[in-house]
Amino acid sequence: MSKRTQAYVAIIVALSISAGWLVYSVAPMATPSLIRASVCFGVLCALCELLAYEKAGRTETGSIAFLPLLAAVLVAPSWLSVVALAVANGVVQIIQRRVLVKGVFNVALTGLAVSLAIIVYRFFGGHSFLEGQQPLNILAIIVSLLVFVLANTGALRGAIAVSERKTFWALWRETLGATLLYDFLALPFVYLCAWLYVQYGPMGAILFVFPIIGFRQLNKTNWELQKTNQELLQLMVAAIEARDPYTSGHSRRVARNAKLIAEAIGLKDKQVERVRVAALLHDVGKIHEVFAPILSKPGRLTAEENAIMQTHPIKSAELVQTVTQLSDVVDPIRNHHENWDGTGYPDGLVGEAIPIASRIIMFADTIDAMTTDRPYRAALTETQVRAEFVKLRGRQFDPSICDQLLTHPIYPKLFDQDVPLTPAIAEQDRRKTPLPIPRLAS
């Protein structure tokens, strides 16, 4: 870990201690009721954190710990809550065996965000819900939530910016809006958690939080199943590509570019994901034994072999339709070699009769074929690929998608591949062995 990061963590720790001391100076009381509330919410917060799940490359966490955490601000806005919640977070860090510096940062961040929220809550006239029939101070609750979110997200993004040498404001803006919206929508639940504690004691808060934890665990299970499904799809695709070293990584690259193109033309997130899945699986039919000798053939294909290869979209669709959850990508897979003018295969569809996902995959598939090095020609450049799209616009390619794509800022990213191109070819070149002449990917 760099000295810059260590210095940043030290600053957060110092700010957390200072803010905690300020809370103590403003609210030094330590009544039994405040102690009980602080401990209760601290335990609930720790439990929620332990049952959280990490996703999206370990940069996002599915946790509801903010519910008891912010409820503690409303019920026990004192230094006791700061200490209890910081200690609870510390226990979580130990159980999860965090690296020391990261664990210290997480504990300090909890203390800092909670302290600032309590200070602001008190400043705007907020009172402990344990103090009896006091008028509800909506402004104090909202402002304290806002300060908590700003402090929490700001410090987290600051840590990423320092450690990865990125721009802080750009990182912060990426997540701030969604986080604020999510937490404000959850504000009534925070209030309800606090109210139930006041009315029914710790059991009220526990009975409120536990069903939400159960619901979150269902989400966790669903997310893990989705992740497993994606990994199985990747494994199947990798197994198929292993038969043809000249297209190694092809399906993954096509899936990546199809996703980018779908985003560029304005499809909704759910549609984009289905396009990506269809693109990933567009060649799975090649796993059939009939294609094995053709895929391993070193020379160009005969007319008969070409005819066999042109059945692979049908085979792919037949294989995919055996999976119920993939029923909506069967047609896009079957028709990914259909041309706009009706000269494609296997059904000779014309124009908009071709599924839009198939039209998108056609672009992504063609880009990968043209930008892959072959023994008989070098990969085409971005300019050359653009010229081919213009030439075949309205013949092979959807003219509307073509126009949108070629003028969109995302177009250059289609040539910045994140999957290695033809590693088997590179390995053979390294060994200086003769290369057979392959055919273009069908």
Stockholm file with secondary structure:
# STOCKHOLM 1.0

chainA/1-442         MSKRTQAYVAIIVALSISAGWLVYSVAPMATPSLIRASVCFGVLCALCELLAYEKAGRTETGSIAFLPLLAAVLVAPSWLSVVALAVANGVVQIIQRRVLVKGVFNVALTGLAVSLAIIVYRFFGGHSFLEGQQPLNILAIIVSLLVFVLANTGALRGAIAVSERKTFWALWRETLGATLLYDFLALPFVYLCAWLYVQYGPMGAILFVFPIIGFRQLNKTNWELQKTNQELLQLMVAAIEARDPYTSGHSRRVARNAKLIAEAIGLKDKQVERVRVAALLHDVGKIHEVFAPILSKPGRLTAEENAIMQTHPIKSAELVQTVTQLSDVVDPIRNHHENWDGTGYPDGLVGEAIPIASRIIMFADTIDAMTTDRPYRAALTETQVRAEFVKLRGRQFDPSICDQLLTHPIYPKLFDQDVPLTPAIAEQDRRKTPLPIPRLAS
#=GR chainA/1-442 SS CCHHHHHHHHHHHHHHHHHHHHHHHHCCCCCHHHHHHHHHHHHHHHHHHHTCEEETTTTEEECCTHHHHHHHHHHCCSHHHHHHHHHHHHHHHHHTTCCHHHHHHHHHHHHHHHHHHHHHHHHTTCCCGGGSSCCCCHHHHHHHHHHHHHHHHHHHHHHHHHHHTCCHHHHHHHHHHHHHHHHHHTHHHHHHHHHHHHHHTHHHHHHHHHHHHHHHHHHHHHHHHHHHHHHHHHHHHHHHHTTCGGGTTHHHHHHHHHHHHHHHTTCCHHHHHHHHHHHHTTTGGGGSGGGHHHHTCCSCCCHHHHHHHTTHHHHHHHHHTTSGGGGGGHHHHHTTTCCTTSCCSSSCCCGGGSCHHHHHHHHHHHHHHHTSCBTTBCCCCHHHHHHHHHHHBTTTBCHHHHHHHHTSTTGGGGGSCSSCSCHHHHHHHHHTCCCCCCCCCC
#=GC SS_cons         CCHHHHHHHHHHHHHHHHHHHHHHHHCCCCCHHHHHHHHHHHHHHHHHHHTCEEETTTTEEECCTHHHHHHHHHHCCSHHHHHHHHHHHHHHHHHTTCCHHHHHHHHHHHHHHHHHHHHHHHHTTCCCGGGSSCCCCHHHHHHHHHHHHHHHHHHHHHHHHHHHTCCHHHHHHHHHHHHHHHHHHTHHHHHHHHHHHHHHTHHHHHHHHHHHHHHHHHHHHHHHHHHHHHHHHHHHHHHHHTTCGGGTTHHHHHHHHHHHHHHHTTCCHHHHHHHHHHHHTTTGGGGSGGGHHHHTCCSCCCHHHHHHHTTHHHHHHHHHTTSGGGGGGHHHHHTTTCCTTSCCSSSCCCGGGSCHHHHHHHHHHHHHHHTSCBTTBCCCCHHHHHHHHHHHBTTTBCHHHHHHHHTSTTGGGGGSCSSCSCHHHHHHHHHTCCCCCCCCCC
//
